[in-house]
């Protein structure tokens, strides 16, 4: 499991190195992992990029709210449902 995390971290770092200053990298998981046999209900959702504040969002938003959250980050008004 640790080898998998290291591989993913290395791939994300390589991808991040290819991005321009005005690019954003958005990644998420559909669940976390507690051990090789146990899934965690919490998912990972992260946004990296110029102008993205470094902070942890309060609460635990549902994955289906991600399109709306991304629109809000870009300052786009939407009537999309949560």
N, C-alpha and C positions, 0 to 999 in steps of 0.2 A: 504494500500500500504506500509506504514511504517513497519507494522508487517511482510510483505513478505520480505522486505529488511533485516530486523533483522534476520529472519529465514535463509535466504540465507547466510548472513554474518556468522552466527553461524555454519552453515554446512561447509562453506569454511574453517573456523578456525579449525573445528574438523578434516577435511581432511588434512589440512596443518600440523597439529600436528602428523599425522601418517606417514608423508613422511620422508625418509632418507635424509641426507645432499646432496646427489648427484641426488635426484629426482627434477623434475620441475613440477610445477602445472600450467597448461595452461587453462584458461577459457575465454569464449566469449559469447556474446549474438548476436542474429540476429537483434536486434534493442534496443534502449533505451526506456524509458517511461517517459513521461512528467506528466501525471496524470493517474488515473484509466481508463480513457476513451481515452487518447491521446498517441499515440506512437511517439517516437522521431526517426528520421532517423539514428542518430549516434548509433553505437553499442559499446559494451564494449569488449575489448580484453586485457588481462593481462597475463603476464608470471612472475612467482615467482620462485626463486630457487638460489642455490649457484652459484655465478659467473654471474648471470644475472644483468646487470647494472640497477640501479634505475634511470629511466629517462622516459620522455614522448617522444614518437616518433613524429617527425614532420609530419604535414599534416594529412590526413585522408585516410589511405589505405583501399582499397576495401576488403571485407571479402574473396572474392575468391583468394586473394593473400596470405592467411594465410599459406597454405602448403609451399609455396616458402619462406615466412618469417621464418617459423620454421626451414626449411632446412638451411637457412643462419645463424640462431642463433647457430645451431649445427656445422657450418662450412662445410656443405655439398654442393658441387657444383651441380647445377641442371640446366636443360634447360626447366623446367616447365614454362608454360606461367604465366603471371600475373593473 
